[in-house]
Amino acid sequence: MKQYHLGIEATLEIIGGKWKALIICLLMSGVKRTSELQRGIPCISQKVLIQQLRELEQDGIVQRYVYQQMPPKVEYRLTEYGVTANQIVEVMCSWGRENIHIRQQRGEQIVLLEDQEQKNGEPGRSVVKPQDR
């Protein structure tokens, strides 16, 4: 029998790690192909992306649909259960934006690309590259 000391342990087991919350965030806007997800998270390797997607699929968060065609086409979407993670991801995004704002006020040279894209009239993404952190 698996035991947890705190509920957050169960949450982190599913969406913890460096990339899973970002993958969930990108899939909130709809169905995506592997290449679209990789463009949304520029620092992730294809191998790690596929591994993370498989884990999310095993946990019932992501559904994979493979088209029977050549070349192969695979799409990913959130399951109904996966959509419930939106509440967690939105809180994380809000906290992250506030954290960046506080760090900027302290004089740290940090930029949130989402803000830059919205100023330029481009759709926003909550993706901050590791080198920008």
C-alpha positions, 0 to 999 in steps of 0.5 A: 500500500502506498502512503503519503504524509501530505496530499502535496506528495501525491500531486508532485508525484504526478505533475512534479519535475521540471517539465510536466506542469509546462506540458500541461499548461501548453495542452490547456489551449488544446490538442498539440503535436509533439513538435508543437510541444517542443517549440513551446518548451525550447530547452527540452529534448525530444527524448525527455518530452516523450518520456514526460508525455508517457508518464502523464499518459500513464497517470491519466492526465494526457491522452495520446492519439496515433493516426494510422498514416505515413508518416506517423502523426501523433497528437496529445490532449488533456483528458477530462481528469487532466483538465482538473490540473488547470487550477494547480497550473494557474496558481503556479503561473500566478505565483511565478509572475508575482515572483518575477515581479518581486525579483525585478523590483529587487534589481534582478535582470529577469524577463518574462517572455509572456509579458513581452509577447503580449506587448507585441500583440502575440499570444502569450506563453508562460514559458521562461527559459532556464537561462532567463530565470 
